[in-house]
Amino acid sequence: MKTITLDDIAYERLKAWKKGRGESFSSVVKRVIPEPGSLGAFLGFAEVNQTQALAGNDLMEQAIEGRSSAKEDAWT
């Protein structure tokens, strides 16, 4: 076990993710935050949390589609 410190705003955000009085904060973190470094973890996170329905996705999609697909240097 580790002890962490959260400010009040961070604590309230974490608390809002709890699915009931019986769920621990450790369970919330494991459920909500994907393991780093794997596409599978990211896709699983997006699927479970239905991120496709989040506000602002349309703006991100427009920005991506608005980028030029024919760039001189593909790495910039």
C-alpha positions in Angstrom: 0.0 0.0 0.0 1.0 3.6 -0.7 -0.3 6.8 0.7 -1.0 9.6 -1.8 -2.1 13.2 -1.4 -4.8 14.8 -3.5 -6.2 18.3 -3.4 -9.9 18.7 -2.8 -10.8 19.0 -6.5 -8.8 15.9 -7.5 -10.4 14.0 -4.6 -13.9 14.9 -5.6 -13.2 13.9 -9.2 -11.9 10.5 -8.1 -14.8 10.1 -5.7 -17.3 10.8 -8.5 -16.0 7.7 -10.3 -16.9 5.4 -7.5 -19.8 3.0 -8.2 -20.9 2.8 -4.6 -19.8 2.9 -1.0 -18.2 -0.5 -1.3 -15.8 0.3 -4.1 -12.3 1.3 -3.0 -10.3 4.1 -4.6 -7.8 1.5 -5.7 -10.5 -0.3 -7.6 -11.6 3.0 -9.2 -8.1 3.7 -10.4 -7.6 0.2 -11.8 -10.9 0.4 -13.6 -10.6 3.9 -15.0 -6.9 4.3 -15.8 -5.5 2.0 -18.4 -2.1 0.3 -18.0 0.5 2.3 -19.9 2.1 1.3 -23.1 -0.3 -1.0 -24.8 -2.8 -0.3 -27.6 -4.9 -3.1 -26.2 -5.2 -1.3 -22.9 -6.0 2.0 -24.6 -8.7 0.4 -26.8 -10.2 -1.4 -23.8 -10.3 1.8 -21.8 -12.0 3.6 -24.7 -14.5 0.8 -25.1 -15.4 0.5 -21.4 -15.6 4.2 -20.9 -17.5 4.9 -24.2 -15.1 7.7 -25.0 -16.6 8.0 -28.5 -19.6 9.7 -26.9 -17.5 12.4 -25.1 -18.1 16.1 -26.0 -15.5 17.6 -28.2 -14.8 14.5 -30.3 -16.3 16.2 -33.3 -13.8 19.0 -32.9 -10.9 16.6 -32.8 -12.1 14.7 -35.8 -12.5 18.0 -37.8 -8.9 19.0 -36.8 -7.5 15.7 -37.9 -9.4 15.7 -41.2 -8.4 19.3 -41.8 -4.7 18.5 -41.8 -3.0 18.2 -45.1 -2.4 14.6 -46.1 0.3 15.6 -48.6 3.1 17.0 -46.4 6.6 17.5 -47.7 8.1 15.9 -44.6 6.0 13.1 -43.2 7.8 13.3 -39.8 6.8 16.9 -39.0 
